[in-house]
Amino acid sequence: MATIPSSLARVPNLLVSRISLSNNTRNSVDSLLQQEKLSSGKEINRPSDDSVRASVVLTLQQRLNQTDQRLRNYKHADALLSTIDTSLNDAVDLARNASQIASAQLGAGSDAGTRKNQAVVVGSLVNELASIANRDFTGIHLFGGDSVDQPPFEAFLGGYRYNGRGQGLRTDLGEGLDAPATIAGEEAFGALSARVKGDVDLNPALTLTTRLDDVAGARNVGIKPGPVTVAIFNGATTQNITVDLTGAQTIGETLTRLESAVRQAAPAAFTAGYPSSGVSGERLAFGGLQTAPPYTLRFLDTGTGSTAADLGIAGFTYTGANAVNTAANQDLDPRLTDFTTLGSLNATPPVTYGNIVFKNGAAQGVVTTSAGMTLGQFKSAVAALNLGIRAEISADGKSIDVVNEVSGLRMAIEEGGGTAATTLGIRTLKPSTKIADFNDGKGVQIADGAVDPVTGLPDPVRNNDFRITLKSGASVDVDLRKQDMGDVASVIGRIQNVADAAFGVGTLVVGLSNGSNGIVFTDSSVGGGTTAVTSLYGHAAEDLGLLGAKFTAGSPATLAGEDRATVRVDSAFSSLIELRGALETNDSRGITVAGERLNGDVDVLTRARATVGARAQRVDSARTREEDLSLVTQQIKSGLEDLDYTQATQKFTLLQLAQQAGLASTSRVTSLSLLDFLR
């Protein structure tokens, strides 16, 4: 006989149906979810399956996604570095071939015709080197540094101009690996090695508008604005207040906050009206303090801060008679910025204004300076000359540097009738120019320690480098010594002393002109001859630019030497272009020098290859570590989300049995009638 389940007792059929339907539905849903897991192979298909484990899985998946991207970055970086290595190897072979040509053309079998033919070959090598230097991989130029969207080298004024910037393109290669995937042309080819380092501390004035970020500070570590304690003494008692300078941007804003806080705390502290604070030289000044009663201000740092010390005001007692800290080494030393005007520079000697002539190869241009010109405007004016010359502020913010961007051309910066270039520290030939910088770094070769070839004894006559002949016909031989070869001033001083001893003081004046670069002889002697320099022994006259000097008749007459202190880009392009020129002009000494420089260029290229190889090795090692990490992460993720098929199959079977039993039970229960119940 059919029975009613005890759990139902005497209940309506509708309730029985709903309970049975709910149980069957739950079994069906569990079966469906289990079937979904079996189909996907995942224990967790949605966060609601297990919120904790799902959160961990999502985190691991994000890490895997990041790893996949980095592995793609590694692959791309490795391809870039491999292509760079191949290109550098090609450049090394090219430079060696050119060096071999130079060596071969110094032998006895070479003549002017052969050398001209080889000049054509070297010209093709120049073009091939440009092609190598402008190679790209998937649109990324390999030797442009950070600028990878355009060819870094372009033919310009007979040379090759470098347009790249930065040290190299960086991408996400993981923590601890900051290796660029490209390389700068300067590192590979020496494309920007010609730099005129300004040798004058231009010492800009401190003003109220000077930004704190542009100030070295009294401790030479910059200024980080923070709280400062001010001790205000009114002649009887001391009142301490704290002034928060956090967020101050300029010297003026800093002084405004300090003075305003003092005036608010002690209205009688100042006798003068607002503002009483300002700047004096390169220091802050607090003037107008009350003297009766005698008010004083003393600034101290709060806690571990150093703002007062950085501002150069810590520990000093400011009074009505002492408005500026008199302690040593408290100057704030503002740096040069694009907004610094030439008129605000406090260089020694003072900066003068006028025309500055920039030359690069056969091209030249003039920049006219004035007191109101800013350094930003000066830089723009130099760039607007379109000579491949760039002016920039030095890294320490104290001087101006000038960069030659064009390999194969020699840069010169000359006066345009004044002393502006010299006082700004950028003239390429000035009294402080090192003789070692002459002739592209070869210096000046003097005759020294010469001996008689017959007797083998020292021969002072053979130490004479050149002879100066005045227009009067008088002459003197000049012996330049090692101690005279420090800088231009020492060489000029030696020649002047010899001339004064031979001709009398003032007859021949040796110096530099306020125009074109070169050593200038001013001849006041009486006569109708020509002032001239004749080489005797060694190469000093040639290396100093005196052999090709230009004579100008007059009273006095002048003999202006050539500029041998021009600035050359020390690169493979320059060496090849110079070798080509030396071969064309049958210049044996030039061929020798170019060949030696090409050997140096090979060393530069080889070092660049070593750098690239080291980067590639680091990338490969990092990729291996990333792959290992990815494998471990995948294992952990799999353990959390992957399905145990054996256990899942058993559970699915049990759910099917339970569902069948539930359906059978429901069928029997719902088929009972009232008669079955009353029976």
DRENMAR-853835 format. One record per residue (C-alpha): x, y, z; residue in one letter. Coordinates in steps of 0.5 Angstrom, whole numbers. Example, Ala and Ser with C-alpha at 12.3 -4.5 7.8 and 13.67 -1.06 7.14 Angstrom:
2
- X_Y_Z_res
- 25_-9_16_A
- 27_-2_14_S
***
This chain:
679
- X_Y_Z_res
- 0_0_0_M
- 3_7_-2_A
- 4_11_4_T
- 5_19_6_I
- 12_21_8_P
- 13_22_15_S
- 16_29_14_S
- 9_31_10_L
- 4_29_15_A
- -2_31_13_R
- -1_37_8_V
- -4_40_2_P
- -2_37_-5_N
- 0_43_-7_L
- 5_44_-2_L
- 8_37_-3_V
- 9_39_-10_S
- 13_45_-9_R
- 17_41_-4_I
- 19_36_-9_S
- 20_41_-15_L
- 25_45_-10_S
- 29_38_-9_N
- 29_36_-16_N
- 31_43_-18_T
- 36_43_-13_R
- 39_37_-16_N
- 38_39_-23_S
- 42_45_-22_V
- 48_42_-18_D
- 48_37_-24_S
- 48_42_-29_L
- 54_46_-25_L
- 58_39_-24_Q
- 57_38_-32_Q
- 59_45_-33_E
- 65_43_-29_K
- 66_37_-33_L
- 66_40_-40_S
- 70_46_-38_S
- 75_42_-34_G
- 75_48_-29_K
- 73_48_-21_E
- 72_55_-21_I
- 68_58_-27_N
- 65_64_-24_R
- 67_68_-18_P
- 61_66_-14_S
- 63_59_-14_D
- 69_60_-9_D
- 70_68_-8_S
- 76_67_-4_V
- 79_62_-9_R
- 77_66_-15_A
- 80_72_-12_S
- 87_69_-12_V
- 86_66_-19_V
- 84_73_-22_L
- 91_75_-19_T
- 95_70_-21_L
- 92_71_-28_Q
- 94_78_-28_Q
- 101_76_-27_R
- 101_71_-32_L
- 98_76_-37_N
- 104_81_-35_Q
- 109_75_-36_T
- 106_74_-43_D
- 107_81_-45_Q
- 114_81_-42_R
- 116_75_-45_L
- 113_79_-52_R
- 118_85_-50_N
- 124_80_-49_Y
- 123_77_-55_K
- 122_84_-59_H
- 128_87_-55_A
- 132_81_-56_D
- 131_82_-64_A
- 133_89_-63_L
- 139_88_-60_L
- 141_82_-65_S
- 140_87_-70_T
- 144_92_-67_I
- 150_87_-66_D
- 150_85_-73_T
- 150_92_-75_S
- 155_94_-71_L
- 159_88_-73_N
- 158_91_-80_D
- 161_98_-78_A
- 167_95_-75_V
- 169_91_-81_D
- 167_97_-85_L
- 172_101_-81_A
- 177_96_-81_R
- 177_96_-89_N
- 178_103_-89_A
- 184_103_-84_S
- 187_98_-89_Q
- 186_103_-95_I
- 190_108_-91_A
- 195_103_-89_S
- 196_101_-96_A
- 196_108_-99_Q
- 202_110_-94_L
- 207_105_-98_G
- 212_106_-103_A
- 207_104_-109_G
- 202_109_-108_S
- 201_116_-112_D
- 197_121_-113_A
- 193_118_-118_G
- 192_111_-114_T
- 190_115_-108_R
- 184_119_-112_K
- 182_112_-114_N
- 182_110_-107_Q
- 178_116_-105_A
- 172_114_-109_V
- 172_107_-105_V
- 172_111_-98_V
- 167_115_-101_G
- 162_109_-102_S
- 164_107_-95_L
- 162_113_-92_V
- 155_112_-96_N
- 155_105_-93_E
- 156_107_-86_L
- 150_112_-86_A
- 146_106_-89_S
- 148_102_-83_I
- 147_108_-78_A
- 140_109_-80_N
- 138_101_-80_R
- 131_100_-77_D
- 127_94_-75_F
- 120_94_-75_T
- 120_101_-76_G
- 124_102_-70_I
- 131_106_-72_H
- 137_102_-68_L
- 142_108_-67_F
- 137_114_-65_G
- 137_113_-58_G
- 130_115_-55_D
- 128_118_-62_S
- 126_112_-66_V
- 121_114_-71_D
- 126_117_-76_Q
- 133_116_-79_P
- 138_119_-74_P
- 143_121_-79_F
- 142_125_-85_E
- 147_128_-90_A
- 148_136_-88_F
- 153_141_-90_L
- 158_136_-93_G
- 158_132_-87_G
- 153_128_-83_Y
- 148_131_-77_R
- 146_126_-72_Y
- 138_128_-70_N
- 138_123_-64_G
- 137_124_-57_R
- 137_120_-51_G
- 141_114_-49_Q
- 136_109_-52_G
- 129_106_-52_L
- 126_103_-46_R
- 121_98_-45_T
- 118_94_-39_D
- 123_88_-38_L
- 121_87_-31_G
- 124_89_-24_E
- 131_90_-24_G
- 132_90_-31_L
- 133_97_-34_D
- 137_96_-40_A
- 135_100_-47_P
- 133_96_-53_A
- 136_101_-57_T
- 143_105_-57_I
- 145_112_-58_A
- 149_114_-64_G
- 153_118_-60_E
- 155_111_-56_E
- 156_107_-62_A
- 159_112_-67_F
- 161_118_-63_G
- 156_123_-66_A
- 156_128_-61_L
- 163_128_-58_S
- 165_135_-60_A
- 162_139_-54_R
- 165_146_-52_V
- 165_146_-45_K
- 163_153_-42_G
- 169_155_-37_D
- 166_161_-34_V
- 161_160_-28_D
- 156_165_-30_L
- 153_166_-23_N
- 146_168_-25_P
- 143_173_-20_A
- 138_171_-14_L
- 131_174_-15_T
- 125_174_-12_L
- 122_170_-18_T
- 128_165_-18_T
- 124_158_-17_R
- 127_154_-11_L
- 128_148_-16_D
- 133_152_-19_D
- 137_154_-13_V
- 143_149_-11_A
- 142_152_-3_G
- 147_153_2_A
- 148_146_3_R
- 149_144_-5_N
- 143_139_-4_V
- 137_143_-7_G
- 131_146_-2_I
- 126_142_0_K
- 121_147_3_P
- 118_145_10_G
- 116_147_17_P
- 121_153_20_V
- 121_155_27_T
- 122_163_28_V
- 125_165_35_A
- 122_173_35_I
- 126_176_41_F
- 123_183_43_N
- 128_185_48_G
- 125_182_54_A
- 122_175_52_T
- 122_170_46_T
- 116_168_42_Q
- 117_162_38_N
- 112_161_32_I
- 112_155_26_T
- 112_157_19_V
- 110_152_14_D
- 114_153_7_L
- 111_147_4_T
- 109_148_-3_G
- 113_154_-4_A
- 115_155_-11_Q
- 119_161_-11_T
- 124_165_-7_I
- 119_171_-7_G
- 114_166_-4_E
- 118_164_1_T
- 120_171_4_L
- 113_173_4_T
- 110_167_8_R
- 116_168_13_L
- 115_176_14_E
- 108_175_14_S
- 108_170_20_A
- 113_174_24_V
- 108_181_22_R
- 102_177_25_Q
- 106_174_31_A
- 109_181_33_A
- 106_187_29_P
- 112_191_32_A
- 118_187_30_A
- 119_191_23_F
- 119_199_23_T
- 119_199_15_A
- 113_198_11_G
- 111_191_8_Y
- 116_188_5_P
- 122_189_9_S
- 125_182_7_S
- 128_181_0_G
- 135_178_-3_V
- 142_181_-2_S
- 147_178_-7_G
- 145_170_-7_E
- 142_171_0_R
- 136_172_4_L
- 135_179_7_A
- 131_181_13_F
- 131_188_14_G
- 128_194_17_G
- 127_190_24_L
- 126_195_30_Q
- 132_197_34_T
- 128_200_40_A
- 126_195_43_P
- 131_191_39_P
- 128_186_36_Y
- 131_180_33_T
- 130_174_29_L
- 133_167_29_R
- 131_161_24_F
- 131_154_26_L
- 129_147_23_D
- 124_144_26_T
- 125_136_27_G
- 129_133_22_T
- 128_138_17_G
- 133_142_14_S
- 129_148_10_T
- 132_153_14_A
- 139_151_13_A
- 138_150_6_D
- 136_157_5_L
- 142_159_9_G
- 138_163_15_I
- 139_157_20_A
- 142_159_27_G
- 144_167_25_F
- 141_172_29_T
- 138_178_25_Y
- 138_185_28_T
- 136_192_25_G
- 144_192_24_A
- 145_185_21_N
- 140_184_15_A
- 144_178_12_V
- 147_172_14_N
- 155_174_14_T
- 157_166_15_A
- 161_163_10_A
- 158_158_5_N
- 151_161_5_Q
- 150_163_-2_D
- 144_160_-5_L
- 148_159_-12_D
- 142_159_-17_P
- 142_155_-23_R
- 142_158_-30_L
- 135_156_-33_T
- 132_158_-40_D
- 129_164_-37_F
- 135_167_-34_T
- 137_174_-38_T
- 144_175_-40_L
- 144_182_-36_G
- 143_178_-29_S
- 149_174_-30_L
- 155_176_-25_N
- 161_172_-28_A
- 168_174_-27_T
- 170_178_-32_P
- 163_181_-33_P
- 159_179_-39_V
- 159_183_-45_T
- 154_184_-51_Y
- 155_184_-58_G
- 156_179_-64_N
- 158_172_-63_I
- 160_168_-70_V
- 158_161_-70_F
- 162_157_-76_K
- 161_150_-78_N
- 165_148_-84_G
- 164_153_-89_A
- 158_155_-87_A
- 157_161_-81_Q
- 152_165_-78_G
- 151_171_-73_V
- 148_171_-66_V
- 147_178_-63_T
- 147_178_-56_T
- 144_183_-51_S
- 142_184_-43_A
- 135_183_-44_G
- 136_176_-48_M
- 134_170_-44_T
- 138_163_-45_L
- 132_160_-48_G
- 132_166_-53_Q
- 140_165_-54_F
- 139_157_-55_K
- 133_158_-60_S
- 138_163_-64_A
- 143_159_-64_V
- 139_153_-67_A
- 136_158_-72_A
- 142_159_-75_L
- 141_151_-78_N
- 149_150_-78_L
- 148_143_-74_G
- 150_147_-67_I
- 146_146_-61_R
- 147_151_-55_A
- 145_148_-48_E
- 146_149_-40_I
- 151_145_-37_S
- 149_139_-32_A
- 151_143_-26_D
- 147_149_-28_G
- 153_154_-28_K
- 155_155_-35_S
- 153_154_-43_I
- 156_148_-47_D
- 156_148_-54_V
- 155_142_-58_V
- 157_140_-66_N
- 152_135_-68_E
- 155_134_-75_V
- 161_129_-76_S
- 166_131_-82_G
- 165_139_-80_L
- 169_143_-76_R
- 166_148_-71_M
- 169_155_-69_A
- 166_160_-64_I
- 169_167_-65_E
- 168_174_-63_E
- 164_179_-68_G
- 168_185_-66_G
- 167_184_-58_G
- 168_180_-53_T
- 161_176_-52_A
- 163_169_-53_A
- 169_170_-49_T
- 166_172_-43_T
- 160_167_-44_L
- 166_162_-44_G
- 164_159_-51_I
- 169_162_-55_R
- 173_156_-58_T
- 180_159_-58_L
- 181_164_-52_K
- 187_164_-48_P
- 185_159_-43_S
- 184_154_-49_T
- 189_148_-48_K
- 194_147_-53_I
- 193_139_-53_A
- 186_141_-56_D
- 189_144_-62_F
- 189_140_-69_N
- 183_136_-67_D
- 186_133_-60_G
- 193_132_-63_K
- 196_138_-60_G
- 202_142_-63_V
- 209_138_-64_Q
- 215_142_-62_I
- 222_141_-64_A
- 225_139_-57_D
- 231_135_-55_G
- 234_135_-62_A
- 241_133_-63_V
- 246_134_-68_D
- 246_128_-73_P
- 253_128_-74_V
- 256_129_-67_T
- 250_126_-63_G
- 251_132_-58_L
- 245_136_-56_P
- 244_142_-62_D
- 240_148_-59_P
- 239_151_-66_V
- 235_145_-68_R
- 230_146_-62_N
- 228_153_-66_N
- 221_151_-68_D
- 220_157_-73_F
- 223_164_-75_R
- 219_171_-75_I
- 221_176_-80_T
- 218_183_-79_L
- 217_188_-85_K
- 223_192_-83_S
- 227_185_-85_G
- 229_184_-78_A
- 228_177_-75_S
- 228_172_-69_V
- 228_165_-68_D
- 223_162_-63_V
- 224_156_-59_D
- 218_153_-56_L
- 219_149_-50_R
- 215_144_-46_K
- 213_148_-41_Q
- 210_153_-46_D
- 205_148_-48_M
- 200_149_-43_G
- 195_153_-46_D
- 194_159_-51_V
- 196_164_-46_A
- 203_161_-44_S
- 205_160_-52_V
- 203_167_-53_I
- 207_169_-47_G
- 213_165_-50_R
- 213_168_-57_I
- 212_175_-54_Q
- 218_175_-49_N
- 222_172_-55_V
- 220_178_-59_A
- 221_183_-54_D
- 228_181_-53_A
- 229_181_-60_A
- 226_187_-63_F
- 224_191_-56_G
- 218_192_-53_V
- 212_194_-57_G
- 215_193_-64_T
- 211_186_-65_L
- 205_185_-60_V
- 202_177_-60_V
- 195_176_-58_G
- 188_174_-61_L
- 184_178_-65_S
- 177_180_-63_N
- 174_177_-69_G
- 176_171_-73_S
- 180_166_-69_N
- 187_165_-69_G
- 194_168_-66_I
- 195_175_-69_V
- 202_179_-70_F
- 201_186_-70_T
- 208_189_-73_D
- 209_196_-72_S
- 216_196_-75_S
- 218_201_-80_V
- 219_198_-87_G
- 216_196_-93_G
- 217_188_-93_G
- 212_183_-91_T
- 211_180_-84_T
- 212_172_-84_A
- 213_166_-80_V
- 218_161_-83_T
- 218_154_-80_S
- 225_151_-78_L
- 224_144_-74_Y
- 218_140_-72_G
- 211_142_-74_H
- 210_148_-69_A
- 209_153_-74_A
- 204_149_-78_E
- 200_146_-72_D
- 199_153_-69_L
- 196_156_-76_G
- 202_161_-77_L
- 204_158_-84_L
- 198_160_-87_G
- 197_166_-84_A
- 194_172_-87_K
- 198_179_-88_F
- 195_185_-88_T
- 199_191_-90_A
- 199_198_-86_G
- 202_201_-80_S
- 201_197_-76_P
- 201_191_-80_A
- 198_185_-78_T
- 199_177_-79_L
- 193_173_-77_A
- 194_166_-76_G
- 189_160_-78_E
- 184_157_-73_D
- 187_150_-71_R
- 183_150_-65_A
- 176_148_-68_T
- 172_143_-65_V
- 171_136_-69_R
- 166_131_-68_V
- 170_125_-66_D
- 166_119_-70_S
- 167_114_-75_A
- 164_119_-80_F
- 169_124_-79_S
- 175_119_-80_S
- 172_117_-86_L
- 171_124_-89_I
- 177_126_-87_E
- 181_120_-90_L
- 177_121_-97_R
- 179_128_-97_G
- 187_127_-95_A
- 187_121_-101_L
- 184_127_-106_E
- 189_132_-104_T
- 195_127_-103_N
- 196_129_-96_D
- 200_123_-93_S
- 200_126_-86_R
- 193_127_-86_G
- 192_119_-89_I
- 196_117_-83_T
- 192_121_-78_V
- 185_119_-81_A
- 188_111_-81_G
- 190_112_-73_E
- 183_115_-72_R
- 180_109_-75_L
- 183_105_-71_N
- 180_108_-65_G
- 173_108_-68_D
- 174_101_-69_V
- 175_101_-61_D
- 169_105_-60_V
- 165_100_-64_L
- 167_94_-61_T
- 166_97_-54_R
- 159_99_-56_A
- 158_91_-59_R
- 160_89_-52_A
- 155_93_-49_T
- 150_91_-53_V
- 152_84_-52_G
- 152_85_-45_A
- 144_87_-45_R
- 142_82_-50_A
- 145_77_-44_Q
- 141_80_-39_R
- 135_80_-43_V
- 136_73_-44_D
- 137_71_-37_S
- 131_75_-35_A
- 127_72_-40_R
- 129_65_-37_T
- 127_67_-30_R
- 120_70_-33_E
- 119_63_-36_E
- 120_60_-30_D
- 116_64_-26_L
- 111_63_-31_S
- 111_56_-30_L
- 110_56_-22_V
- 105_61_-23_T
- 101_57_-28_Q
- 102_51_-23_Q
- 99_54_-17_I
- 93_57_-21_K
- 92_50_-24_S
- 92_47_-17_G
- 87_52_-15_L
- 82_52_-21_E
- 83_46_-25_D
- 78_40_-24_L
- 79_33_-21_D
- 76_29_-26_Y
- 75_23_-22_T
- 72_26_-16_Q
- 68_30_-20_A
- 65_24_-24_T
- 63_21_-18_Q
- 60_27_-15_K
- 56_27_-22_F
- 54_20_-22_T
- 51_21_-15_L
- 47_27_-17_L
- 44_23_-22_Q
- 42_18_-18_L
- 39_23_-13_A
- 35_26_-18_Q
- 33_19_-21_Q
- 30_18_-14_A
- 27_24_-13_G
- 23_24_-19_L
- 21_17_-17_A
- 19_19_-10_S
- 15_25_-13_T
- 12_21_-18_S
- 9_16_-13_R
- 7_22_-8_V
- 4_26_-13_T
- 0_20_-15_S
- -4_19_-8_L
- -11_20_-7_S
- -16_22_-1_L
- -18_15_-2_L
- -11_12_-1_D
- -10_17_5_F
- -17_14_8_L
- -16_7_7_R
***
